[in-house]
Amino acid sequence: MIINRSHIPWALLIIVATAVSAAIYLQLFRPGTVAHIPHIPVPDSFGARPYGHRSVGATPMGIVYGTIAYLIFIFATLLGARKKVRTWRIGRAEAWMRAHIWLSILTVPLVLFHCGFHSGSMMTTGLLMLYALVMVSGFYGLALQQFIPRQMMDTLSHEVIYEQIPYLRRQLVESALGLRKELGRRELEAVGVKQGPARAGAEAEALDDYLKEEARATVREMLEKSVLPYLRARNGNRSRLGRRQISDEIFRILKASVSGEYTPMVAEMQGWCDQRRQMDLQARMQHWLHYWLLVHVPASLLLLVWTGWHAVTGLYFY
């Protein structure tokens, strides 16, 4: 999702909520640390630590911080279900995404206030590390969404539907195979002409035929040794034709070395290579845009389960 002016109300809401949460934290757990803090009408008992506990998380206010953060975790996880079941009439997907982003940001101060800026035991340390992984991967994905779509618009001259890229690649290969058949047909026709009766001006025609034969052989060699392997390759980045500057130079030289009759074929081959290169670039950008979810989603689900276990053990066993 692109961050634009529609996010301003959410940003202001999170700033206010963070300020209020910070004021309550300082008022209850760090009195006198900062002067002139507005008094929040919260009972002092909310900051009382149970006997045997020194952590902020064990206090009533610490539990409130942690509970709100956990409820946000649950809501953020429900975004995946909302995307898959588009028939649900529970708000617009864009509104859910904005809430997902900004409420997740709100969990940062809530988690810090809940733990009192201390990692605690090995269990809570591991939980904080998992939370950091979720947040970092989320911010990374959000950052990618800010510039990759714009880069795709500026870079890709012919963007296609991502799911159709494998089919379109096969179509390019089929077109190249069709050109190979056409070159083979012309070669057979040239052999038939050579075997025919001699005509006036045979020497001039022989020279013309020789030049055409050389051009045809050059085009066919380029097609079979470079273009077809590139179009068939699973990873086209390793081919010389996968680099635009090198590809343009190769086809420029090829066009200059063949006769005008075969120039359109060379231009057609160059067009196929350009399309393949564009599709490869689009596929890479799509991978960058979505593969971070392979880390973010499983880590988020594990965070949800682990935080629930942390809450249960914290309330009933300590």
FIMI-442534 format. One line per 4 residues: their letters; for each residue x, z, y of N, C-alpha, C, O. Coordinates in steps of 0.1 Angstrom, whole numbers, plus 2048, in hexadecimal, padded with zeros to 3 digits. Layout:
BEGIN
A = X Z Y X Z Y X Z Y X Z Y ~ ...
This chain:
BEGIN
MIIN = 808 800 7F4 800 800 800 809 800 80C 813 807 80D ~ 805 7F8 816 80D 7F7 823 808 802 82C 7FC 805 82E ~ 812 809 831 80F 814 83B 80C 80E 849 815 807 84E ~ 800 810 84E 7FC 80A 85B 7F4 814 863 7F4 820 85F
RSHI = 7EE 810 86D 7E7 819 876 7DB 820 86F 7D7 82B 873 ~ 7D6 81A 864 7CB 821 85D 7CF 82E 857 7C7 836 853 ~ 7DD 830 856 7E2 83D 850 7E3 848 85A 7E7 853 857 ~ 7E2 845 867 7E4 84F 871 7DB 85B 870 7E1 866 870
PWAL = 7CE 85A 86D 7C6 866 86B 7CB 86F 860 7CB 87B 861 ~ 7CF 869 855 7D5 870 849 7E2 877 84D 7E4 883 84A ~ 7EA 870 854 7F7 876 859 7F5 882 862 7FB 88D 860 ~ 7EB 881 86B 7E8 88C 874 7E3 898 86C 7E6 8A4 86F
LIIV = 7DA 895 862 7D4 8A0 85A 7DF 8A7 852 7DF 8B4 851 ~ 7E8 8A0 84C 7F3 8A6 845 7FC 8AE 84E 801 8B9 84A ~ 7FF 8A9 85A 807 8B1 863 801 8BE 867 807 8C9 867 ~ 7F4 8BE 869 7EC 8CA 86D 7EC 8D4 861 7EF 8E0 863
ATAV = 7E9 8CE 855 7E9 8D7 849 7F6 8DD 846 7F7 8E9 842 ~ 801 8D5 848 80E 8DB 846 812 8E6 850 817 8F0 84D ~ 80E 8E3 85D 810 8ED 867 809 8FA 864 80F 905 866 ~ 7FD 8F9 860 7F5 905 85D 7FB 90D 851 7FC 919 851
SAAI = 7FE 905 847 804 90B 83B 812 912 83E 814 91D 839 ~ 81A 90C 847 826 912 84B 824 91E 853 82B 928 851 ~ 81A 91E 85C 818 92A 864 813 935 85B 817 941 85E ~ 80B 933 851 807 93E 848 812 943 840 814 94F 83F
YLQL = 81B 93A 83C 827 93E 834 830 947 83C 834 952 838 ~ 833 943 848 83C 94B 851 835 958 855 83C 962 855 ~ 828 958 857 821 964 85B 821 96E 84F 823 97A 852 ~ 820 96A 843 81F 973 838 82C 977 832 82E 982 82E
FRPG = 835 96D 831 841 96F 829 84E 96F 831 859 973 82D ~ 84E 96A 83E 859 96A 846 855 96E 854 858 967 85E ~ 850 97A 856 84B 97E 863 857 980 86C 861 986 868 ~ 856 97C 878 860 97D 882 86B 973 882 874 973 88A
TVAH = 86A 96A 878 874 95F 877 873 955 883 87E 952 889 ~ 867 952 886 865 948 891 85B 94F 89B 851 954 897 ~ 85F 94F 8A8 857 955 8B2 84B 94C 8B6 84C 940 8B5 ~ 841 952 8BB 835 94B 8C1 82E 942 8B6 82B 937 8B9
IPHI = 82C 947 8AB 825 940 8A1 816 944 8A2 813 950 8A3 ~ 80D 93A 8A3 7FF 93E 8A4 7FA 946 898 7FE 943 88D ~ 7F3 951 89B 7EE 95A 890 7E3 953 889 7D9 94E 88F ~ 7E4 952 87C 7DA 94D 873 7D3 959 86C 7D9 961 867
PVPD = 7C5 959 86D 7BE 964 868 7BE 964 858 7B4 961 852 ~ 7C9 969 853 7CB 96A 845 7CE 979 842 7D7 97E 848 ~ 7C7 97F 838 7CA 98D 835 7D8 98F 830 7DE 987 829 ~ 7DE 99A 835 7EC 99D 830 7ED 99F 821 7F8 99D 81C
SFGA = 7E2 9A2 81B 7E3 9A4 80C 7E6 997 805 7EA 997 7F9 ~ 7E4 98C 80C 7E7 97F 805 7F6 97D 803 7FA 974 7FC ~ 7FE 985 80B 80C 984 809 812 98F 801 81E 990 7FF ~ 809 997 7FB 80E 9A3 7F3 813 99E 7E5 80C 996 7DE
RPYG = 81F 9A2 7E1 824 99E 7D4 820 9A8 7CA 821 9B4 7CC ~ 81C 9A4 7BE 818 9AD 7B3 824 9B5 7AF 830 9B1 7B1 ~ 822 9C0 7A9 82D 9C9 7A4 836 9C1 79A 831 9BB 791 ~ 843 9C1 79D 84C 9BB 794 84F 9AC 797 857 9A6 790
HRSV = 848 9A7 7A1 84A 999 7A5 850 999 7B3 84B 9A0 7BC ~ 859 990 7B5 85F 98E 7C3 85D 980 7C8 861 97D 7D3 ~ 857 977 7C0 855 969 7C4 848 968 7CC 83F 96F 7CA ~ 849 95E 7D5 83D 95B 7DD 832 956 7D5 826 958 7D7
GATP = 835 94E 7CA 82B 948 7C2 822 952 7BB 817 94E 7B7 ~ 826 95E 7B9 81E 968 7B3 814 96F 7BC 80B 976 7B8 ~ 815 96D 7C9 80C 973 7D3 7FF 96B 7D4 7FF 95F 7D0 ~ 7F4 970 7D9 7E8 969 7DA 7EA 95C 7E2 7E4 951 7DF
MGIV = 7F1 95D 7ED 7F3 951 7F6 7FC 947 7EE 7FA 93A 7F0 ~ 806 94B 7E7 80E 942 7DF 806 93B 7D4 808 92F 7D2 ~ 7FC 943 7CE 7F3 93C 7C5 7EB 932 7CB 7E8 927 7C6 ~ 7E6 935 7D8 7DE 92B 7DF 7E6 91E 7E2 7E1 913 7E0
YGTI = 7F3 920 7E6 7FB 914 7E8 7FD 90C 7DB 7FB 900 7DB ~ 800 913 7D0 802 90C 7C4 7F5 905 7BE 7F5 8FA 7B9 ~ 7E9 90C 7C0 7DD 907 7BB 7D9 8FA 7C3 7D5 8F0 7BD ~ 7DB 8FA 7D0 7D8 8EE 7D8 7E1 8E3 7D4 7DD 8D7 7D2
AYLI = 7EE 8E5 7D2 7F7 8DB 7CE 7F3 8D5 7C0 7F4 8C9 7BE ~ 7EF 8DE 7B7 7EB 8DA 7A9 7DF 8D1 7AA 7DD 8C7 7A3 ~ 7D5 8D5 7B2 7C9 8CD 7B4 7CC 8BF 7B9 7C6 8B5 7B6 ~ 7D6 8BE 7C2 7DA 8B1 7C8 7E1 8A9 7BC 7DF 89D 7BC
FIFA = 7E9 8B0 7B4 7EF 8A9 7A8 7E4 8A2 7A0 7E5 897 79C ~ 7D9 8AA 79D 7CE 8A5 795 7C7 899 79C 7C5 88F 796 ~ 7C5 89A 7A9 7BF 88F 7B0 7C8 883 7B0 7C3 878 7AE ~ 7D5 885 7B2 7DE 879 7B3 7DF 873 7A5 7E0 866 7A4
TLLG = 7DD 87A 79A 7DD 874 78D 7D1 86C 78B 7D1 862 783 ~ 7C6 870 790 7B9 869 78F 7B9 85B 795 7B1 853 792 ~ 7C3 859 79E 7C4 84B 7A4 7C6 841 79A 7C0 836 79B ~ 7CE 843 78F 7D0 839 785 7C2 836 77E 7C0 82A 77B
ARKK = 7BA 840 77B 7AD 83D 775 7A4 835 77F 79D 82D 77B ~ 7A5 839 78C 79D 832 796 7A1 823 797 798 81A 799 ~ 7AE 820 795 7B2 812 795 7AD 80A 789 7AA 7FE 78A ~ 7AD 811 77E 7AA 80A 771 79B 807 770 796 7FD 76B
VRTW = 793 811 775 784 810 775 77F 80C 783 77B 815 78A ~ 780 7FF 786 77D 7FB 793 76E 7FB 796 769 7FA 7A1 ~ 766 7FD 78B 757 7FE 78D 753 80B 793 747 80D 797 ~ 75C 815 792 758 822 798 755 821 7A7 75D 81C 7AE
RIGR = 74A 826 7AB 746 826 7B9 74A 833 7C0 741 839 7C6 ~ 756 837 7BE 75B 844 7C4 765 841 7CF 771 843 7CD ~ 760 83C 7DA 769 839 7E5 771 82C 7E2 772 827 7D7 ~ 777 826 7ED 77E 81A 7EB 78C 81D 7E6 792 828 7E8
AEAW = 792 813 7DF 79F 815 7D9 7AA 818 7E4 7B3 81F 7E2 ~ 7A8 811 7F0 7B1 813 7FB 7B1 821 800 7BC 827 803 ~ 7A5 827 801 7A4 835 805 7AA 83F 7FB 7B1 848 7FF ~ 7A8 83C 7EE 7AF 844 7E4 7BE 843 7E5 7C5 84D 7E4
MRAH = 7C3 837 7E8 7D1 836 7E9 7D7 83D 7F5 7E2 844 7F4 ~ 7D0 83C 800 7D5 844 80C 7D5 853 80A 7DE 85A 80D ~ 7CA 858 803 7C9 866 800 7D4 86A 7F6 7DB 874 7F7 ~ 7D7 861 7EC 7E1 863 7E3 7EF 865 7E9 7F7 86E 7E6
IWLS = 7F2 85C 7F3 7FF 85D 7F9 801 869 802 80A 871 800 ~ 7F7 86C 80A 7F9 877 814 7F6 884 80E 7FD 88E 812 ~ 7ED 886 805 7EB 893 7FE 7F8 896 7F6 7FB 8A2 7F4 ~ 7FE 88C 7F0 80A 88E 7E8 815 893 7F1 81D 89C 7ED
ILTV = 816 88E 7FD 820 892 807 81D 8A1 80B 826 8A9 80D ~ 810 8A5 80C 80D 8B2 80F 812 8BC 804 814 8C8 807 ~ 813 8B7 7F8 818 8C1 7ED 826 8C5 7EF 82A 8CF 7EA ~ 82E 8BE 7F7 83C 8C2 7F9 83C 8CF 800 843 8D8 7FB
PLVL = 836 8D1 80C 837 8DF 811 82F 8E9 809 833 8F5 808 ~ 824 8E5 802 81D 8EF 7FA 825 8F4 7EF 825 900 7EC ~ 82D 8EB 7E8 835 8EF 7DD 841 8F8 7E2 844 902 7DC ~ 847 8F4 7ED 852 8FC 7F3 84D 90A 7F7 853 914 7F5
FHCG = 841 90B 7FD 83B 918 801 837 920 7F4 839 92C 7F4 ~ 832 919 7EA 82F 920 7DE 83B 927 7D7 83A 932 7D2 ~ 846 920 7D6 852 925 7D0 85A 92D 7D9 864 933 7D5 ~ 857 92E 7E6 85F 935 7F0 86C 930 7F2 876 937 7F5
FHSG = 86E 923 7F0 87B 91C 7F2 885 921 7E8 891 920 7EB ~ 881 925 7DC 88A 92A 7D2 886 923 7C5 87A 921 7C2 ~ 890 91F 7BD 88C 918 7B0 887 921 7A5 87F 91D 79D ~ 88C 92E 7A5 888 937 79B 88E 935 78D 89A 932 78C
SMMT = 885 937 783 88A 936 775 88D 928 771 88B 91F 779 ~ 892 926 765 895 919 760 889 911 75F 889 905 761 ~ 87E 917 75B 871 90F 75A 86D 90A 768 869 8FE 769 ~ 86D 912 772 869 90D 77F 873 904 785 870 8FB 78D
TGLL = 880 906 782 88A 8FC 786 888 8EF 780 888 8E5 788 ~ 885 8EE 773 882 8E1 76D 876 8DB 773 875 8CF 775 ~ 86C 8E3 776 85F 8DE 77B 862 8D8 789 85C 8CE 78D ~ 86A 8DF 791 86D 8DA 79F 875 8CD 79E 873 8C4 7A6
MLYA = 87E 8CC 794 885 8BF 792 87C 8B4 78E 87E 8A9 793 ~ 872 8B7 786 869 8AD 782 860 8A9 78E 85D 89D 790 ~ 85C 8B2 796 854 8B0 7A2 85C 8A7 7AB 857 89E 7B1 ~ 869 8AA 7AD 872 8A2 7B6 873 893 7B0 873 88A 7B8
LVMV = 874 892 7A3 874 884 79D 867 87C 7A1 868 871 7A4 ~ 85C 883 79F 84F 87D 7A2 84F 879 7B1 84A 86D 7B4 ~ 852 881 7BA 851 87E 7C8 85B 873 7CC 858 86B 7D4 ~ 868 874 7C7 872 86A 7CA 86D 85C 7C5 86E 852 7CD
SGFY = 868 85C 7B9 864 84F 7B4 858 84A 7BB 856 83E 7BE ~ 84F 853 7C0 843 84F 7C8 847 849 7D5 842 83F 7DA ~ 851 850 7DC 855 84B 7E9 85D 83E 7E7 85C 835 7F0 ~ 864 83D 7DC 86B 830 7DA 861 825 7D8 863 81A 7DE
GLAL = 857 827 7D0 84D 81D 7CF 845 819 7DC 842 80E 7DF ~ 843 824 7E4 83C 822 7F1 845 819 7FA 840 811 801 ~ 852 81C 7FA 85C 815 802 85C 806 7FE 85C 7FD 806 ~ 85C 804 7F1 85C 7F6 7EC 850 7EE 7F1 850 7E2 7F4
QQFI = 844 7F5 7F1 838 7EE 7F5 838 7EB 804 82F 7E3 808 ~ 841 7F1 80B 841 7EE 81A 848 7E1 81D 844 7DA 826 ~ 852 7DD 815 85A 7D1 819 859 7C6 80E 85B 7BA 812 ~ 857 7C9 801 857 7BE 7F8 84C 7B4 7FA 84F 7A8 7F9
PRQM = 83F 7B8 7FC 835 7AE 7FE 838 7A5 80A 836 799 80A ~ 83E 7AB 815 841 7A3 821 84D 799 81D 84D 78E 822 ~ 856 79E 815 861 796 811 85D 78A 809 862 77F 80A ~ 853 78D 800 84D 782 7F8 846 778 800 848 76C 7FD
MDTL = 83F 77C 80B 839 772 814 843 76A 81B 841 75E 81D ~ 84E 770 81F 858 769 827 861 760 81E 866 756 822 ~ 863 764 811 86D 75D 808 866 753 800 86C 748 7FE ~ 85B 756 7FA 854 74D 7F0 84C 743 7F8 842 746 7FE
SHEV = 850 736 7F6 848 72C 7FD 83B 728 7F4 831 724 7FA ~ 83C 72A 7E7 831 727 7DE 82F 733 7D5 833 733 7CA ~ 828 73D 7DA 825 749 7D1 81A 745 7C7 810 73F 7CB ~ 81B 74A 7BB 812 747 7B0 80C 754 7AB 812 75F 7AE
IYEQ = 802 753 7A3 7FD 75F 79D 807 764 792 80B 75D 78A ~ 80A 771 793 815 776 78B 813 774 77C 81C 771 775 ~ 807 777 778 804 776 76A 805 767 764 806 766 758 ~ 804 75D 76D 805 750 769 813 74A 769 815 73E 765
IPYL = 81D 752 76D 82B 74D 76D 830 748 760 836 73D 75F ~ 82E 74F 754 833 749 747 82C 73C 744 833 733 73F ~ 81F 73A 747 818 72E 745 81E 723 74E 820 718 749 ~ 821 726 75A 826 71C 764 834 718 760 838 70C 762
RRQL = 83C 721 75B 849 71E 756 849 714 74A 851 70A 74A ~ 83F 716 741 83E 70D 736 83A 6FF 73B 83E 6F5 736 ~ 832 6FF 746 82D 6F2 74B 839 6EA 751 83A 6DE 750 ~ 842 6F2 757 84F 6EB 75D 857 6E5 751 85C 6DA 753
VESA = 858 6EC 746 860 6E7 73B 859 6DB 735 860 6D1 732 ~ 84B 6DB 734 844 6CF 730 846 6C3 739 848 6B8 734 ~ 847 6C6 746 849 6BB 74F 857 6B5 74D 859 6A9 74E ~ 861 6BE 74B 86F 6B9 749 870 6B1 73C 877 6A7 73B
LGLR = 869 6B5 731 869 6AE 725 862 6A0 727 866 697 720 ~ 858 6A0 72F 851 693 732 85B 689 739 85B 67D 736 ~ 863 68F 742 86D 686 749 877 681 73F 87C 676 740 ~ 87B 68A 735 885 686 72B 87F 67A 723 887 671 71F
KELG = 873 67B 720 86C 670 718 86C 663 720 86E 658 71B ~ 86A 664 72D 869 659 736 877 652 737 878 646 737 ~ 882 65B 738 88F 655 738 893 64E 72B 899 644 72B ~ 88E 654 720 890 64E 713 889 640 712 88F 637 70C
RREL = 87D 63F 717 876 633 717 87D 628 71F 87E 61D 71B ~ 882 62C 72B 889 622 733 896 61E 72C 89A 612 72E ~ 89C 627 725 8A8 623 71E 8A5 619 713 8AD 60F 711 ~ 89A 61A 70C 896 610 702 893 603 708 897 5F9 703
EAVG = 88C 603 713 889 5F7 71A 896 5F0 71F 897 5E3 71E ~ 8A0 5F7 723 8AC 5F1 728 8B4 5EB 71C 8BA 5E0 71E ~ 8B3 5F1 710 8B9 5EB 705 8B3 5DE 701 8B9 5D5 6FD ~ 8A5 5DE 702 89E 5D1 6FF 8A1 5C6 708 8A2 5BB 704
VKQG = 8A3 5C9 715 8A7 5BF 71F 8B5 5B9 71C 8B7 5AD 71D ~ 8BE 5C2 718 8CC 5BE 715 8CC 5B4 709 8D4 5AB 708 ~ 8C3 5B6 6FF 8C3 5AE 6F3 8BB 5A1 6F5 8BA 599 6EC ~ 8B5 59F 701 8AD 593 704 8B6 587 707 8C3 589 708
PARA = 8B1 57B 709 8B9 56F 70C 8BF 570 71A 8BA 577 723 ~ 8CB 56A 71B 8D2 56A 728 8CB 562 732 8C4 558 72F ~ 8CC 567 73F 8C5 560 74A 8CF 55E 755 8DA 563 755 ~ 8CB 555 75E 8D3 552 76A 8D6 55F 772 8CD 568 773
GAEA = 8E2 560 777 8E5 56D 77E 8E7 578 775 8E5 584 779 ~ 8EC 576 769 8ED 581 75F 8F7 58B 763 8F6 597 760 ~ 902 586 76A 90C 590 76E 907 59A 778 90A 5A6 777 ~ 8FF 595 782 8FA 59F 78C 8F0 5A8 785 8F0 5B4 788
EALD = 8E8 5A3 77C 8DE 5AC 775 8E5 5B6 76C 8E1 5C1 76B ~ 8F0 5B1 766 8F8 5BA 75D 8FE 5C6 765 8FE 5D1 761 ~ 903 5C3 772 908 5CD 77A 8FD 5D7 77E 8FF 5E3 77F ~ 8F1 5D1 782 8E6 5DA 786 8E1 5E2 77A 8DE 5EE 77C
DYLK = 8E1 5DC 76E 8DD 5E4 762 8E7 5EF 75F 8E3 5FA 75B ~ 8F4 5EC 761 8FE 5F6 75F 8FD 602 768 8FD 60E 764 ~ 8FA 5FF 775 8F8 60A 77F 8EC 612 77C 8EC 61E 77D ~ 8E1 60B 777 8D5 613 774 8D8 61B 767 8D3 626 766
EEAR = 8DF 616 75E 8E2 61D 752 8EB 629 755 8E8 634 74F ~ 8F4 628 75E 8FC 633 762 8F4 63E 769 8F5 64A 766 ~ 8EB 639 772 8E2 643 779 8D9 64A 76F 8D7 656 770 ~ 8D3 642 766 8CA 648 75C 8D1 652 753 8CC 65D 750
ATVR = 8DE 64F 74F 8E5 658 746 8E9 665 74E 8E9 670 749 ~ 8EC 663 75B 8EF 66F 763 8E3 678 765 8E4 684 764 ~ 8D7 672 767 8CB 67A 769 8C8 681 75C 8C4 68C 75C ~ 8C9 679 751 8C6 67F 744 8CF 68B 740 8CB 695 73B
EMLE = 8DC 689 743 8E5 694 740 8E2 6A0 749 8E3 6AB 744 ~ 8DF 69E 755 8DB 6A9 75E 8CE 6B0 758 8CD 6BC 758 ~ 8C5 6A8 754 8B8 6AE 74F 8BB 6B6 742 8B6 6C1 741 ~ 8C2 6B0 739 8C4 6B7 72C 8CE 6C2 72C 8CC 6CC 725
KSVL = 8D8 6C1 734 8E3 6CC 734 8E1 6D7 73E 8E6 6E2 73D ~ 8D9 6D4 748 8D8 6DE 753 8C9 6E2 756 8C6 6ED 755 ~ 8C1 6D8 758 8B3 6DB 75D 8AB 6E1 752 8A5 6EC 753 ~ 8AA 6DA 746 8A2 6E0 73B 8A7 6ED 737 89F 6F6 735
PYLR = 8B4 6F0 735 8B8 6FD 731 8B5 708 73C 8B1 713 738 ~ 8B5 704 748 8B1 70D 753 8A2 710 752 89E 71C 754 ~ 89A 706 751 88C 708 750 888 710 744 87E 717 744 ~ 88F 70F 739 88C 716 72D 891 724 72C 88D 72C 724
ARNG = 89B 727 735 8A2 733 734 899 73F 737 890 73E 740 ~ 89B 74A 72F 893 756 732 897 75C 73F 88F 762 747 ~ 8A4 75C 742 8AA 762 74E 8B1 756 755 8BC 753 752 ~ 8AB 750 75F 8B0 745 766 8BB 749 770 8C1 740 776
NRSR = 8BD 756 773 8C7 759 77D 8D5 756 779 8DE 755 781 ~ 8D7 755 76C 8E5 752 767 8E9 743 768 8F4 740 767 ~ 8DF 73B 76B 8E2 72C 76C 8E6 729 77A 8E3 730 784 ~ 8EE 71E 77B 8F2 71A 789 8E6 715 791 8E6 717 79D
LGRR = 8DC 710 78A 8D0 70B 791 8C8 717 795 8BE 715 79D ~ 8CB 723 791 8C3 72E 796 8C8 733 7A3 8C2 73C 7A9 ~ 8D2 72D 7A9 8D7 730 7B6 8D4 725 7BF 8D8 719 7BD ~ 8CD 727 7CA 8C7 71C 7D2 8D2 714 7D8 8D1 707 7D7
QISD = 8DD 71A 7DE 8E7 712 7E4 8EE 709 7DA 8F1 6FD 7DD ~ 8F2 70E 7CF 8F9 706 7C5 8EF 6FB 7C0 8F4 6F0 7BE ~ 8E3 6FF 7BD 8D9 6F5 7B8 8D7 6E9 7C2 8D7 6DE 7BF ~ 8D6 6ED 7CF 8D4 6E2 7D9 8E0 6D9 7DA 8DE 6CD 7DC
EIFR = 8EC 6DF 7D9 8F8 6D6 7D9 8F9 6CD 7CD 8FD 6C2 7CE ~ 8F5 6D2 7C1 8F6 6CA 7B5 8EC 6BE 7B6 8F0 6B3 7B3 ~ 8E0 6C1 7BB 8D6 6B6 7BB 8DA 6AD 7C7 8D6 6A1 7C6 ~ 8E0 6B2 7D1 8E4 6A8 7DC 8EE 69E 7D7 8ED 692 7DA
ILKA = 8F8 6A3 7CF 902 69A 7CA 8FC 691 7C0 8FF 685 7BF ~ 8F2 696 7B8 8EC 68E 7AE 8E4 682 7B4 8E4 677 7B0 ~ 8DD 686 7BF 8D5 67B 7C6 8DE 670 7CC 8DA 665 7CC ~ 8EA 674 7D0 8F3 66B 7D6 8F9 662 7CB 8FE 657 7CF
SVSG = 8F9 666 7BF 900 65F 7B4 8F7 656 7AC 8FC 64E 7A4 ~ 8EA 656 7AE 8E1 64E 7A6 8DA 644 7AF 8DA 645 7BC ~ 8D5 63A 7A9 8CE 62F 7B1 8C1 634 7B6 8BC 63F 7B2 ~ 8BB 62D 7BF 8AE 631 7C5 8A3 632 7BB 89A 63A 7BE
EYTP = 8A4 62B 7B0 899 62B 7A7 898 639 7A0 88D 63D 79C ~ 8A3 640 79F 8A3 64D 798 8A3 659 7A2 8A3 664 79E ~ 8A4 656 7AF 8A4 661 7B9 897 669 7B8 898 675 7B9 ~ 88B 663 7B6 87F 66B 7B5 880 675 7A9 87A 680 7A9
MVAE = 886 670 79E 887 679 792 890 685 795 88D 690 791 ~ 89B 682 79D 8A4 68D 7A0 89C 697 7A9 89E 6A4 7A8 ~ 895 692 7B3 88D 69B 7BC 883 6A3 7B4 880 6AE 7B7 ~ 87D 69D 7A9 873 6A4 7A1 87A 6AF 799 875 6BA 798
MQGW = 886 6AC 794 88D 6B7 78D 891 6C2 796 890 6CE 793 ~ 895 6BF 7A2 898 6C9 7AC 88C 6D2 7B0 88D 6DE 7B1 ~ 881 6CB 7B1 874 6D2 7B3 871 6DC 7A8 86D 6E7 7AB ~ 873 6D8 79C 870 6E1 791 87A 6ED 791 875 6F9 78F
CDQR = 886 6EB 794 890 6F6 795 88D 6FF 7A0 88E 70B 79F ~ 888 6F9 7AB 884 702 7B7 878 70B 7B3 878 716 7B7 ~ 86E 705 7AC 863 70C 7A8 867 718 79E 862 723 7A0 ~ 86F 714 795 874 71F 78B 87B 72A 793 879 736 790
RQMD = 883 726 79C 88B 731 7A4 881 739 7AC 883 745 7AD ~ 877 733 7B2 86D 73B 7B9 865 744 7B0 863 750 7B4 ~ 862 740 7A4 85A 748 79B 863 754 796 85E 75F 794 ~ 870 751 794 879 75C 790 87A 766 79B 87A 772 798
LQAR = 87B 762 7A7 87C 76B 7B2 870 773 7B3 870 77F 7B6 ~ 864 76D 7B2 857 774 7B3 856 77E 7A8 852 789 7AA ~ 85B 77A 79C 85A 784 790 863 790 793 85F 79B 790 ~ 86F 78E 798 878 799 79B 872 7A2 7A5 873 7AE 7A4
MQHW = 86C 79D 7B0 866 7A5 7BA 85A 7AD 7B4 858 7B8 7B8 ~ 852 7A6 7AC 847 7AD 7A5 84C 7B9 79D 846 7C4 79C ~ 857 7B7 796 85D 7C1 78D 861 7CD 796 85F 7D8 793 ~ 868 7CA 7A1 86C 7D5 7AA 860 7DC 7AF 860 7E8 7B1
LHYW = 855 7D5 7B2 849 7DB 7B8 842 7E4 7AE 83A 7EC 7B3 ~ 843 7E2 7A1 83B 7E9 798 843 7F1 78D 83D 7FA 788 ~ 84F 7EE 78B 856 7F5 780 859 803 783 85C 80B 779 ~ 859 807 78F 85C 815 793 850 81E 78D 852 82A 78B
LLVH = 845 818 78A 83A 81F 784 83D 824 776 837 82E 771 ~ 846 81D 76F 84A 822 762 851 82F 762 851 836 758 ~ 856 833 76E 85B 841 76F 851 84A 775 84F 855 771 ~ 84A 845 780 841 84D 788 835 852 780 832 85E 780
VPAS = 82F 849 778 822 84D 771 825 857 766 81E 862 766 ~ 82E 855 75D 831 85F 752 835 86C 758 831 877 753 ~ 83E 86C 762 843 878 768 837 880 76F 837 88C 76F ~ 82E 878 775 822 87F 77B 819 886 771 814 891 773
LLLL = 817 87F 766 80F 885 75B 816 891 756 80F 89C 753 ~ 823 891 753 82A 89C 74E 82A 8A7 759 828 8B3 755 ~ 82B 8A4 765 82A 8AE 770 81C 8B5 770 81C 8C2 772 ~ 812 8AE 76E 804 8B4 76E 803 8BE 762 7FE 8C9 764
VWTG = 808 8BA 756 807 8C3 74B 810 8CF 74C 80C 8DA 74A ~ 81C 8CC 751 826 8D7 752 821 8E1 75D 823 8ED 75B ~ 81C 8DC 768 817 8E5 772 80B 8ED 76D 80A 8F9 771 ~ 802 8E7 765 7F7 8EF 760 7FC 8FA 757 7F7 905 757
WHAV = 807 8F7 74E 80C 901 746 813 90C 74E 812 918 74B ~ 81A 908 759 820 912 762 816 91B 768 818 927 76A ~ 80A 916 76C 7FF 91E 772 7FA 928 767 7F8 933 76B ~ 7F8 923 75B 7F2 92C 751 7FC 937 74D 7F8 943 74D
TGLY = 809 934 74B 812 93E 748 814 948 754 817 954 752 ~ 814 943 760 816 94B 76C 80A 955 76E 80C 960 772 ~ 7FE 951 76A 7F2 959 76D 7F0 963 761 7EB 96E 764 ~ 7F3 960 755 7EF 968 74A 7FB 96F 742 7F8 978 73A
FY = 807 96A 745 812 970 73D 81C 977 745 826 97D 740 ~ 81A 977 752 824 97E 75B 81D 989 764 824 98F 76C
